[in-house]
């Protein structure tokens, strides 16, 4: 699906444009002063060819990175990066994807953007919150589109970065629940959940760090296609992302501590079990010794002809077991 919006400087408003109404090449949009936003959501081959080969030709490597999720659906999306070419800027970021069941981020997607002075092309697979929010923003403030693609793209980045907040909150809540579970009853299932959360935390940390590097480059004036007046907005997004990076670092440390705590709790639990079994063995040992002696088939035992020998042996066992138990209680071992 493709959606094309054009800010008309002459009319002072945003108009939808059909694919057939798009100028043959991007070069023809420069003199008009209009700003185009082309959003490609799971495009077909015809749309890809029309945009990336005819309207605004891009480098084959750029196209390869753009359609990476389509070529490798089972792999992690392409990591964030920014590259400058002769006539366009290419950026990849990883927005969180909301779960249809819980509404919170459960996975990471890919948003690819190509922009120059008059055109912003966004490419993704499936709906994204950042794209929807930019569409709503332009419906309320059409005149802001005149500021150019670099300003519009900053709005998308700002929305994407904000989407990390509920994802981090969810991870924090999961870790708190797991912490309580560890203190109540550490089990292999709790450890399995900890490992799963750790895997997500590490993946999110890597994504956030690389996205932060992308934003750092966009704020340093490194690229001529990012206007100087827009750098302040990119710095604001960078500040938000820096805070989220610190939070994910804290989560990474916490999940590591919880795994160590779980292992210590399991070890302590095993020690208690072994301690209990050892005490039982120690209590039963003298009883076993007495039973063994009185069970020997010999005529030399002093009480071999004693009528109450059986009961005497039972009383002696009870006294030995009770004495051992009392000694353990006195030493506070049990």
MILO-997105 format. One record per residue (C-alpha): z, x, y. Coordinates in steps of 0.02 Angstrom, whole numbers, plus 50000, padded with zeros to 5 digits. Last residue first. Layout:
BEGIN
ZXY;...
This chain:
BEGIN
531545081948650;531785100448684;533275096248790;534345110048710;535655096948663;534285085148605;533585098548490;535335102148422;535635083748391;533995082448294;534435097648188;536175090848153;535475073848107;534245081647985;535585092447904;536835078147894;535525066347824;535015079047691;536845081747642;537105062947629;535575061347517;536155075747407;537885068147390;537075051747342;536145060047199;537645070447147;538785055347128;538955056546939;539285075346941;538625082846777;537385094546862;538575097447006;538775116246989;536945118946939;536755129746782;535905116546673;534215118346754;532765106146787;532655109046974;532655093047077;534295096547160;533635112847231;531985105447287;532815090447367;533985102047462;532545112747524;531495097447571;532955090647670;533165107547753;531315107147807;531265088947868;532075092748036;531025108348065;529425099348016;529815085048132;530185097348272;528545106448240;527585090048245;528355085548413;528005102748486;526215102148422;525965085348505;526755091548666;525665107148664;524115096448638;524575085848789;524845101548892;523135108048839;522315091348881;523195091349050;522645109249084;520845105049038;520895089649149;521645099649293;520265112649277;518965098649279;519845090749427;519835107149523;517955108949497;517695090949552;518735094249708;517795110049755;516135101149742;516795086249838;517395097749978;515665105749984;514895088349988;515985084250139;515485100250229;513655096050200;513965078650269;514655086250428;513155097750444;511985082950419;512735074050568;512555089550676;510745091850621;510345073950670;511015077650844;510025093850848;508445083950808;508805072750957;509045087851071;507425095051005;506455079951069;506345086451249;505595102851187;504165094151098;503965096950912;502125100950878;502365118850942;503515123150798;504915136050804;505825127550946;507485130650859;507865112350822;506495109850690;507025125750600;508815119850589;508215102950528;507315110850381;508825121850343;509945106550343;508755098150221;508945113250106;510835112350114;510845093550089;509705094349936;510715108249853;512325098849886;511595082749816;511115091649654;512825099849638;513725083449671;512635074149547;512985086749408;514835086749450;514865067749437;514125068849262;515345082549211;516795072049274;516175056949177;516125067149017;517875073749052;518515055949071;517685051248905;518485066348820;520185059148867;521525063148995;522765048649002;523715043649159;523575059549261;521745061949217;521355043649249;522095044849424;520985059649463;519495050449390;519765036049510;519915048049657;518335057149602;517365040849591;517935035749765;517355052549836;515665050849749;515445033449823;515905039549996;514625053549979;513255041049936;513835029450076;513635043950202;511985050750134;511055035950209;511475042450382;510355057550348;508895046250304;509125035750462;509155051050573;507645058350485;506645042350514;507135042050698;506645060550713;504935055950644;504645043650785;505075056750916;503905069650838;502545056450822;502445053251009;503465047151156;502285032351174;503095024351021;504635021051129;503675007251221;503754995951069;505644994551075;506174979450971;504724979550847;504744998550851;506554998750793;506204986750651;504784997550586;505875013150605;507265004550507;506084999850365;505425017650352;507185025050350;507785012550220;506445017650098;505355006349989;504465014049839;503465029949822;503285039549985;502035045750114;502265045850302;500825049950419;501225052550603;499755054450722;499565058750908;500235076450935;500225081250752;501145074550602;501155075050412;502675067950324;503235067850143;504695057250086;505405060749915;506735051549816;508515055349764;509535044449647;511055033049635;511305028449818;512315012649837;511694994649831;512604991649667;511294983649556;509644988349641;510265006249664;509815013349834;508705028849842;509375043449941;508065051950051;507385069049999;506415077450140;504685085250148;503865090850311;502075096050355;501585100150534;499775098550587;498295107550666;498405125750611;499745123050480;501625123150498;502735120950346;504395112050324;505395110550163;506475098550065;506445099949874;505035091649777;505665076949676;506655080349517;505575079049362;505105064449251;503785057349370;502865074049384;501115070049449;501665054849548;503225063449612;502185078549669;500945068049770;501425076149935;501655093549863;499885093549794;499205086349956;500005100350054;499335113049931;497595105849951;497705108350141;497525092650244;496025082650307;496495069150432;495345053950428;494175059250287;495145069150156;496975064550180;496795046850247;495255039650161;495515049750001;497315044349984;496875026150020;495485026149889;496585034549759;497965021649775;499475022949889;501275021749829;501905017450005;500795025950134;501385023450313;500165027650452;500905028850626;499615030950762;499905035450945;498575031451075;498125043951212;496285039251196;495715057351203;496655062451046;496195048050932;494415053850895;495035070150819;495935060150685;494295055850602;493315040250558;494375029250673;495435016350579;494714998750580;494324999150394;496135003350355;496724988450456;497704991450616;499304983150673;499564983650862;500964991350963;501034987751150;500634995051320;498854988151323;498015004051385;499245015751300;498955007051135;500275011451006;499435009750838;500245004250675;499475006850503;500255000450341;499585006250173;500005000050000;
